[in-house]
Amino acid sequence: GWAGEGPGTGGKNRRVCHAAARLEMGSLWEEFNRLGTEMIVTKAGRRMFPTFQVKLSGLDPLADYVLLMDFIPLDDKRYRYAFHSSSWLAAGRADPAAPGRVHFHPDSPAKGAQWMRQIVSFDKLKLTNNLLDDNGHIILNSMHRYQPRFHVVFVDPRRDSERFAHQNFKSFSFPETQFMAVTAYQNHRITQLKIASNPFAKGFRDGDPEP
């Protein structure tokens, strides 16, 4: 379950070249992925569920790192959900790309030792479909597919550090975290799984006894 970067790891700074990231709650992500994960986007911004969480290893305990995420379109299509066949169908070309934003983990920068000590959770990250959002949320187009990406960036203390920028980061992608951005869940099985597995969705459950 540990992911390294694909080709092109060569030439990386020694403080990032051994970095590894393991996706937490992998089996839950797999369960959603089998159904076709959907993530709600709203004007005000909505948190992801499952939450993107990783366990890091291989960092220099004494070096400073910034952790961040971005989201890239998986293809150049927009989709619609066909209820009769319970499947997503391509419905034309993608809308113009939303402004590409990154989300910095709020504890950044921090020492490698701190990042490796506990699970790193991106629970503050919110997804929006508001192109004019000024809250720093990640802007996505509804009915488009995305791949979250996670980046570990070594904070290089050298004065001319920008010259080495391409050597100072390592990126990770977990295919099971791909999702369709939606304004309302299309697949009712996704709705059921979210309610069943999200501790914050208790209010949606029918007939739950009082705790």
C-alpha positions as CSV (number, residue, x, y, z in Angstrom):
1,G,0.0,0.0,0.0
2,W,3.0,2.3,-0.1
3,A,3.2,4.5,-3.2
4,G,6.3,6.0,-4.6
5,E,6.6,8.3,-7.6
6,G,6.5,6.9,-11.1
7,P,9.2,7.5,-13.6
8,G,11.5,10.4,-13.1
9,T,12.4,9.9,-9.5
10,G,16.0,10.2,-10.5
11,G,17.8,13.5,-9.7
12,K,15.6,14.2,-6.7
13,N,17.1,15.7,-3.6
14,R,18.1,13.1,-1.0
15,R,15.6,14.6,1.4
16,V,12.7,13.7,-0.7
17,C,13.9,10.7,-2.8
18,H,13.1,8.2,-0.1
19,A,9.8,9.7,0.9
20,A,6.9,7.2,0.8
21,A,3.2,7.7,1.5
22,R,0.6,5.1,2.4
23,L,-3.0,5.9,1.8
24,E,-5.1,5.5,5.0
25,M,-8.6,3.9,4.9
26,G,-7.5,2.2,1.7
27,S,-10.2,-0.5,1.9
28,L,-12.9,2.2,2.2
29,W,-11.5,4.1,-0.7
30,E,-11.5,0.8,-2.7
31,E,-15.1,0.2,-1.8
32,F,-16.2,3.6,-3.0
33,N,-14.0,3.2,-6.1
34,R,-15.7,0.0,-7.1
35,L,-19.0,1.8,-7.1
36,G,-17.6,4.9,-8.8
37,T,-16.7,7.5,-6.1
38,E,-18.7,10.8,-6.1
39,M,-17.7,13.9,-4.2
40,I,-20.1,16.8,-3.6
41,V,-19.1,20.3,-4.6
42,T,-21.1,23.2,-3.3
43,K,-20.9,27.0,-3.6
44,A,-19.8,27.3,0.0
45,G,-17.4,24.4,-0.2
46,R,-17.8,20.8,1.0
47,R,-15.3,18.5,2.7
48,M,-14.3,15.3,1.1
49,F,-15.4,11.9,2.4
50,P,-13.5,9.7,2.7
51,T,-11.0,12.2,4.0
52,F,-7.7,12.1,2.2
53,Q,-5.2,10.8,4.8
54,V,-1.7,9.5,4.4
55,K,1.1,8.0,6.6
56,L,4.5,9.2,5.6
57,S,7.9,7.6,5.9
58,G,11.4,8.2,4.6
59,L,11.6,12.0,5.4
60,D,14.6,13.6,7.0
61,P,13.4,14.1,10.6
62,L,15.3,17.4,10.9
63,A,14.4,19.0,7.6
64,D,11.4,21.2,6.9
65,Y,8.6,20.1,4.5
66,V,5.5,21.6,3.1
67,L,2.7,19.2,2.2
68,L,0.0,20.1,-0.4
69,M,-2.6,18.7,-2.7
70,D,-4.0,19.5,-6.1
71,F,-6.6,17.9,-8.3
72,I,-6.1,17.2,-12.0
73,P,-8.8,16.3,-14.6
74,L,-8.7,12.6,-15.6
75,D,-9.8,13.3,-19.1
76,D,-11.3,16.0,-21.4
77,K,-15.0,14.9,-21.0
78,R,-18.0,15.9,-19.1
79,Y,-20.4,13.2,-17.9
80,R,-24.0,12.5,-17.2
81,Y,-25.4,9.7,-15.1
82,A,-27.7,7.2,-16.8
83,F,-30.2,6.0,-14.1
84,H,-31.6,3.2,-16.2
85,S,-28.1,1.5,-16.5
86,S,-26.7,3.0,-13.2
87,S,-23.6,4.1,-15.1
88,W,-21.7,7.3,-16.1
89,L,-21.8,8.2,-19.8
90,A,-19.6,10.8,-21.6
91,A,-21.7,13.7,-22.6
92,G,-19.4,15.9,-24.6
93,R,-16.2,17.8,-24.1
94,A,-15.1,19.1,-20.8
95,D,-16.0,22.6,-19.6
96,P,-13.1,25.1,-19.6
97,A,-10.7,24.1,-16.8
98,A,-11.5,25.6,-13.4
99,P,-8.6,27.7,-11.9
100,G,-5.9,25.3,-10.8
101,R,-5.5,25.6,-7.1
102,V,-3.4,23.9,-4.5
103,H,-4.3,23.2,-0.9
104,F,-1.5,23.6,1.6
105,H,-1.8,21.4,4.8
106,P,-2.3,24.0,7.5
107,D,0.6,22.6,9.6
108,S,3.1,23.4,6.8
109,P,6.0,23.9,7.1
110,A,7.0,21.3,9.7
111,K,9.9,19.0,10.4
112,G,9.9,15.6,8.8
113,A,9.8,14.0,12.3
114,Q,6.4,15.8,13.0
115,W,4.9,14.7,9.7
116,M,6.0,11.1,10.2
117,R,4.8,10.9,13.8
118,Q,1.1,10.7,13.0
119,I,-1.3,10.3,10.2
120,V,-1.5,13.4,8.0
121,S,-5.2,14.3,7.4
122,F,-6.4,16.8,4.8
123,D,-9.7,17.2,6.6
124,K,-9.8,21.0,6.2
125,L,-9.8,20.8,2.4
126,K,-13.0,21.8,0.7
127,L,-14.3,21.4,-2.8
128,T,-16.4,24.1,-4.5
129,N,-17.9,24.7,-7.9
130,N,-17.9,28.5,-7.4
131,L,-15.5,29.9,-10.0
132,L,-15.3,33.1,-8.0
133,D,-14.5,31.5,-4.7
134,D,-12.3,33.7,-2.5
135,N,-11.9,31.2,0.4
136,G,-9.1,29.3,-1.1
137,H,-11.2,26.2,-1.7
138,I,-10.4,23.8,-4.6
139,I,-12.5,24.7,-7.6
140,L,-13.8,21.8,-9.7
141,N,-16.3,21.5,-12.5
142,S,-19.4,19.3,-11.6
143,M,-19.8,16.2,-13.7
144,H,-16.1,16.0,-14.4
145,R,-13.7,13.3,-13.2
146,Y,-10.6,14.1,-11.1
147,Q,-7.5,12.6,-9.6
148,P,-6.3,14.0,-6.3
149,R,-2.5,14.4,-6.1
150,F,-0.4,14.7,-3.0
151,H,3.0,16.5,-2.9
152,V,5.9,16.5,-0.4
153,V,8.1,19.6,-0.8
154,F,11.4,20.0,0.9
155,V,11.9,23.6,2.2
156,D,15.4,24.2,0.7
157,P,17.3,26.7,2.8
158,R,19.7,27.6,0.0
159,R,19.6,31.1,-1.2
160,D,19.1,30.1,-4.9
161,S,16.7,27.3,-3.9
162,E,14.4,28.0,-6.9
163,R,17.1,26.6,-9.2
164,F,16.5,23.3,-7.5
165,A,12.7,23.4,-7.2
166,H,12.2,20.4,-9.6
167,Q,14.5,18.3,-7.3
168,N,12.9,19.3,-4.1
169,F,9.5,17.6,-4.3
170,K,7.9,14.2,-4.7
171,S,4.4,13.5,-5.9
172,F,2.0,10.7,-5.1
173,S,-1.2,9.6,-6.8
174,F,-3.6,6.9,-5.6
175,P,-5.9,5.7,-8.4
176,E,-8.5,4.5,-5.9
177,T,-9.1,8.1,-4.8
178,Q,-10.3,9.2,-8.3
179,F,-13.8,10.6,-8.2
180,M,-16.6,12.3,-10.1
181,A,-17.5,15.9,-8.9
182,V,-21.3,16.2,-8.4
183,T,-23.7,18.7,-6.9
184,A,-25.9,15.8,-5.7
185,Y,-25.2,12.1,-5.5
186,Q,-26.3,10.3,-8.6
187,N,-25.7,6.7,-7.6
188,H,-27.9,5.8,-4.6
189,R,-25.4,3.1,-3.6
190,I,-22.8,5.9,-3.1
191,T,-25.3,7.7,-0.9
192,Q,-25.9,4.6,1.2
193,L,-22.1,3.9,1.6
194,K,-21.4,7.5,2.6
195,I,-24.1,7.4,5.3
196,A,-23.1,4.0,6.5
197,S,-19.4,4.8,6.8
198,N,-19.3,8.6,7.6
199,P,-19.5,9.3,11.4
200,F,-20.8,12.8,10.6
201,A,-23.8,11.5,8.5
202,K,-25.7,10.1,11.5
203,G,-28.5,12.6,10.9
204,F,-29.3,11.0,7.6
205,R,-29.8,7.5,9.1
206,D,-33.3,6.2,9.5
207,G,-34.4,4.8,12.8
208,D,-31.0,5.0,14.5
209,P,-31.4,4.6,18.2
210,E,-30.2,7.5,20.3
211,P,-26.6,7.0,21.3
